[in-house]
């Protein structure tokens, strides 16, 4: 699978041990799959940064680009752009370090791009609880078994299913053609949606939705609105095939700083993409999904779990402490 490279940004300024463990796990998986993995690290020269370098030094398929790129808030857009500078494969996959390294799924969608089915794919992402993550990491369950549990309405392993997510498989040439990531997004949030919007527009794939800049989210991937719905429509085939990546659990960042960055980044996102989008082509993503089931001769009943849209996810937290923190908004 060495005609595709994986790009992952790293910054150990927050939850360093968690990120370090996940980076090593992903690197080891890349070695087994023989797929080039590019880590772009904002190097603080901390003990954990040095430890990460030592852990990865013998992994031949992993490239660690370690440099002090910035100070202050994490800038994943800049880190991804720096990683792309060393790419020499036709295709790339954009992942976060929290993604479970199931490279067989990337191989499938790489092959679909090579076969001309689509120029890019945004893959849905299942966010796991601490329990779901622990069971997967300890080998007590597999991605296939987790999917079976989700569609059988087990809930203790899952937080929510994000569609769209920023997990992207695409052509390297398109990364350049759309102007790469916008590095002016400061901190996490909306730099990925900005990139996805530009990629979809580049290929004429983005169809308008009512209230295109709406920032409302939804538990169910079929009840999203605005730009999330427009981008989510591009991932319906993956949903139909029950193909999604898994996001391993981690503690939430500082809520005040995180919220401030997301709000300012959303304002930038709206300034960039707010325009007259024209008339929407369907009433809801739910209707699109049902029509896709009909056209592919699949039963909607097999996807009942996708229809749950209860707000919040207090019921997903697996310990009393996590539930209390959620209720207190900490």
C-alpha positions as CSV (number, residue, x, y, z in Angstrom):
1,X,0.0,0.0,0.0
2,X,3.0,2.3,-0.4
3,X,1.3,4.3,-3.2
4,X,-0.5,6.2,-0.4
5,X,0.9,8.1,2.6
6,X,-0.7,8.9,5.9
7,X,-0.4,12.4,7.4
8,X,-0.9,12.9,11.1
9,X,-0.3,16.2,13.1
10,X,1.1,15.9,16.6
11,X,1.5,18.3,19.5
12,X,2.3,17.0,23.0
13,X,1.4,20.2,24.8
14,X,-1.9,18.6,25.9
15,X,-2.5,15.0,27.1
16,X,1.1,14.1,26.1
17,X,1.2,10.5,27.4
18,X,-2.1,9.6,25.7
19,X,-0.9,11.0,22.3
20,X,2.5,9.4,22.7
21,X,0.9,5.9,23.2
22,X,-1.4,6.4,20.3
23,X,1.4,7.6,18.0
24,X,3.5,4.6,18.8
25,X,0.5,2.3,18.2
26,X,-0.2,3.9,14.8
27,X,3.5,3.7,13.8
28,X,3.7,0.0,14.7
29,X,0.6,-0.6,12.6
30,X,2.1,1.3,9.7
31,X,5.2,-1.0,10.0
32,X,3.1,-4.1,9.8
33,X,1.1,-2.7,6.8
34,X,4.2,-1.3,5.2
35,X,2.5,2.1,4.6
36,X,4.4,5.4,4.8
37,X,3.3,7.4,7.9
38,X,4.3,11.0,8.2
39,X,4.1,12.5,11.7
40,X,4.4,16.3,11.9
41,X,5.4,17.2,15.4
42,X,5.4,20.7,17.0
43,X,8.5,20.0,19.0
44,X,8.7,21.5,22.5
45,X,11.8,19.6,23.3
46,X,10.0,18.2,26.3
47,X,10.8,14.9,27.9
48,X,7.8,13.4,26.2
49,X,8.9,14.8,22.8
50,X,12.3,13.2,23.3
51,X,10.7,9.9,24.4
52,X,8.5,9.9,21.2
53,X,11.6,10.3,19.0
54,X,13.3,7.5,20.7
55,X,10.3,5.2,20.4
56,X,10.0,5.8,16.7
57,X,13.6,5.9,15.7
58,X,13.7,2.3,14.4
59,X,10.4,2.3,12.5
60,X,11.4,2.4,8.8
61,X,7.9,3.4,7.5
62,X,7.5,6.3,9.9
63,X,8.9,9.7,9.2
64,X,8.9,12.1,12.2
65,X,9.2,15.7,11.2
66,X,10.0,17.4,14.6
67,X,10.4,21.1,14.6
68,X,9.3,24.1,16.7
69,X,6.7,25.3,14.2
70,X,4.7,27.7,16.5
71,X,4.0,28.8,20.1
72,X,0.6,29.0,21.7
73,X,-2.5,27.1,20.4
74,X,-2.2,23.9,18.4
75,X,-2.2,24.5,14.7
76,X,-3.1,21.2,12.9
77,X,-3.4,23.0,9.6
78,X,0.2,24.1,9.6
79,X,1.4,20.7,10.8
80,X,-0.4,18.9,8.0
81,X,1.0,21.3,5.4
82,X,4.6,20.7,6.7
83,X,4.0,16.9,6.5
84,X,2.8,17.2,2.9
85,X,6.0,18.8,1.8
86,X,7.8,15.4,2.0
87,X,5.0,13.4,0.4
88,X,6.0,11.5,-2.8
89,X,2.9,9.2,-3.2
90,X,0.0,9.7,-5.6
91,X,-2.6,9.5,-2.7
92,X,-2.7,10.6,0.9
93,X,-4.9,9.9,3.9
94,X,-5.5,12.6,6.5
95,X,-5.9,11.1,10.0
96,X,-5.7,12.3,13.6
97,X,-3.6,10.4,16.1
98,X,-6.8,9.3,18.0
99,X,-7.9,7.2,15.0
100,X,-7.7,3.5,15.4
101,X,-5.1,2.4,12.7
102,X,-7.3,0.1,10.6
103,X,-5.3,0.5,7.4
104,X,-7.3,-2.1,5.5
105,X,-10.2,0.4,5.3
106,X,-7.8,3.0,3.8
107,X,-6.7,0.3,1.3
108,X,-10.3,-0.2,0.2
109,X,-11.0,3.5,-0.5
110,X,-7.6,4.0,-2.0
111,X,-8.5,1.3,-4.5
112,X,-11.9,3.0,-5.2
113,X,-10.1,6.3,-6.1
114,X,-7.6,4.5,-8.3
115,X,-10.5,2.7,-10.0
116,X,-12.1,6.1,-10.8
117,X,-15.2,5.7,-8.6
118,X,-14.6,9.0,-6.8
119,X,-11.7,11.5,-6.6
120,X,-11.9,11.6,-2.8
121,X,-13.7,10.1,0.2
122,X,-14.7,11.5,3.6
123,X,-15.1,8.5,6.0
124,X,-17.6,8.5,8.9
125,X,-16.0,8.3,12.3
126,X,-17.3,6.5,15.3
127,X,-16.3,8.1,18.6
128,X,-15.8,5.4,21.3
129,X,-16.3,5.7,25.1
130,X,-13.5,4.9,27.4
131,X,-14.8,1.4,27.7
132,X,-15.1,0.9,23.9
133,X,-11.6,2.2,23.5
134,X,-10.1,0.0,26.2
135,X,-11.8,-3.1,24.8
136,X,-10.4,-2.4,21.3
137,X,-6.9,-1.6,22.5
138,X,-6.7,-4.7,24.7
139,X,-8.0,-7.0,21.9
140,X,-11.2,-7.8,23.7
141,X,-13.1,-6.7,20.6
142,X,-12.5,-5.9,16.9
143,X,-13.7,-3.2,14.6
144,X,-16.1,-5.7,13.0
145,X,-17.5,-6.7,16.4
146,X,-17.9,-3.1,17.4
147,X,-19.9,-2.3,14.3
148,X,-22.1,-5.3,15.0
149,X,-22.7,-4.0,18.5
150,X,-23.5,-0.5,17.3
151,X,-26.1,-1.7,14.9
152,X,-27.5,-4.1,17.6
153,X,-28.1,-1.0,19.7
154,X,-25.4,-1.5,22.3
155,X,-24.5,1.9,23.6
156,X,-21.9,1.6,26.4
157,X,-19.1,1.5,23.8
158,X,-20.1,4.5,21.7
159,X,-20.4,8.3,22.0
160,X,-21.7,9.2,18.6
161,X,-21.1,8.7,14.9
162,X,-19.7,11.7,13.0
163,X,-20.6,12.1,9.4
164,X,-18.9,13.9,7.9
165,X,-15.5,13.5,9.6
166,X,-12.2,15.0,8.6
167,X,-10.8,11.5,7.9
168,X,-10.0,12.0,4.2
169,X,-8.6,9.8,1.4
170,X,-7.6,11.9,-1.6
171,X,-5.1,12.6,-4.5
172,X,-2.0,14.4,-3.5
173,X,-2.4,16.7,-6.6
174,X,-5.7,17.9,-5.2
175,X,-4.1,19.0,-2.0
176,X,-2.0,21.4,-3.9
177,X,-4.7,22.4,-6.3
178,X,-7.1,23.7,-3.6
179,X,-4.3,25.7,-1.8
180,X,-3.6,23.2,1.0
181,X,-4.8,23.8,4.6
182,X,-5.5,27.4,5.7
183,X,-2.9,28.0,8.5
184,X,-4.7,31.1,9.8
185,X,-7.1,28.8,11.7
186,X,-5.8,29.0,15.3
187,X,-6.4,26.0,17.5
188,X,-8.7,23.0,16.7
189,X,-11.9,23.6,14.8
190,X,-13.1,24.3,11.3
191,X,-9.8,24.1,9.5
192,X,-10.9,20.6,8.5
193,X,-14.4,21.7,7.4
194,X,-12.8,24.6,5.4
195,X,-10.5,22.1,3.6
196,X,-13.3,19.7,2.9
197,X,-15.5,22.4,1.5
198,X,-12.8,23.5,-0.9
199,X,-12.0,19.9,-1.9
200,X,-15.6,19.1,-2.6
201,X,-16.1,22.4,-4.6
202,X,-13.0,21.7,-6.6
203,X,-14.6,18.6,-7.9
204,X,-18.1,20.1,-8.3
205,X,-19.4,17.7,-5.7
206,X,-20.9,20.1,-3.1
207,X,-24.7,20.5,-3.5
208,X,-26.4,23.4,-1.6
209,X,-28.5,22.9,1.5
210,X,-30.8,25.3,3.3
211,X,-29.0,27.5,5.8
212,X,-25.7,26.4,4.4
213,X,-23.7,28.0,7.2
214,X,-25.8,26.6,10.0
215,X,-23.6,25.4,12.9
216,X,-26.2,23.0,14.4
217,X,-24.9,19.5,15.0
218,X,-26.9,16.4,15.7
219,X,-26.4,13.0,17.4
220,X,-27.6,11.1,14.3
221,X,-25.5,11.5,11.1
222,X,-28.8,11.6,9.2
223,X,-30.2,14.7,11.0
224,X,-27.3,17.1,10.3
225,X,-28.0,20.4,8.7
226,X,-26.2,23.1,6.7
227,X,-22.6,22.5,5.6
228,X,-22.4,19.3,7.7
229,X,-25.4,17.9,5.7
230,X,-23.9,19.0,2.4
231,X,-20.6,17.3,3.2
232,X,-22.3,14.3,4.9
233,X,-24.2,13.6,1.6
234,X,-20.8,12.8,0.1
235,X,-20.3,10.0,2.6
236,X,-23.6,8.2,2.1
237,X,-21.9,5.3,0.3
238,X,-19.6,4.7,3.2
239,X,-22.6,4.7,5.6
240,X,-24.4,2.3,3.4
241,X,-21.4,0.0,3.5
242,X,-21.1,0.5,7.3
243,X,-17.6,1.7,6.7
244,X,-16.3,4.0,9.4
245,X,-13.1,4.6,11.4
246,X,-12.9,4.5,15.2
247,X,-11.9,7.5,17.3
248,X,-10.3,6.4,20.6
249,X,-11.5,8.2,23.7
250,X,-9.6,11.0,25.4
251,X,-10.4,13.5,28.1
252,X,-11.8,16.8,27.0
253,X,-9.5,19.9,26.7
254,X,-9.9,23.1,28.7
255,X,-13.5,23.9,27.9
256,X,-13.1,27.7,28.0
257,X,-10.1,28.0,25.8
258,X,-11.5,25.3,23.5
259,X,-14.8,27.1,23.1
260,X,-13.2,30.5,22.4
261,X,-11.0,29.0,19.6
262,X,-13.9,27.2,18.0
263,X,-16.0,30.3,18.0
264,X,-13.4,32.5,16.4
265,X,-12.6,29.7,13.8
266,X,-16.3,29.4,13.0
267,X,-16.5,33.1,12.3
268,X,-13.5,32.7,9.9
269,X,-15.2,29.7,8.3
270,X,-18.4,31.7,7.7
271,X,-16.5,34.7,6.2
272,X,-14.8,32.3,3.8
273,X,-17.8,30.3,2.6
274,X,-20.9,32.4,3.2
275,X,-22.4,33.2,-0.2
276,X,-25.6,32.5,-2.1
277,X,-25.6,28.8,-2.6
278,X,-28.8,28.5,-4.6
279,X,-31.6,26.1,-3.9
280,X,-31.2,22.9,-2.0
281,X,-31.6,19.7,-3.9
282,X,-33.4,17.6,-1.2
283,X,-35.3,18.2,2.0
284,X,-33.0,16.3,4.3
285,X,-30.1,13.9,4.4
286,X,-32.5,11.3,5.9
287,X,-34.4,11.3,2.7
288,X,-31.2,11.1,0.7
289,X,-30.2,8.0,2.7
290,X,-33.5,6.3,2.3
291,X,-33.4,6.9,-1.4
292,X,-29.8,5.5,-1.5
293,X,-31.1,2.4,0.3
294,X,-33.8,2.0,-2.3
295,X,-31.5,2.4,-5.3
296,X,-29.0,-0.1,-3.9
297,X,-31.8,-2.5,-2.9
298,X,-30.9,-2.4,0.8
299,X,-33.3,-2.5,3.7
300,X,-33.6,0.6,5.7
301,X,-34.3,-1.6,8.7
302,X,-30.6,-2.7,8.7
303,X,-29.6,0.8,9.6
304,X,-32.1,1.6,12.4
305,X,-29.3,2.6,14.8
306,X,-28.4,5.6,12.6
307,X,-31.8,7.1,13.2
308,X,-31.4,7.8,16.9
309,X,-31.1,11.5,17.5
310,X,-31.5,12.0,21.2
311,X,-29.5,15.1,22.2
312,X,-26.4,14.9,24.4
313,X,-24.7,11.7,25.3
314,X,-24.8,11.5,29.1
315,X,-26.0,7.9,28.7
316,X,-22.8,7.0,26.9
317,X,-20.4,7.9,29.7
318,X,-19.3,4.8,31.5
319,X,-18.4,6.1,34.9
320,X,-20.2,8.3,37.4
321,X,-17.3,10.8,37.4
322,X,-17.5,11.3,33.6
323,X,-21.3,11.7,33.7
324,X,-21.0,14.3,36.5
325,X,-18.3,16.2,34.6
326,X,-20.5,16.2,31.5
327,X,-23.5,17.6,33.5
328,X,-21.3,20.3,35.0
329,X,-19.9,21.1,31.6
330,X,-16.3,20.7,32.7
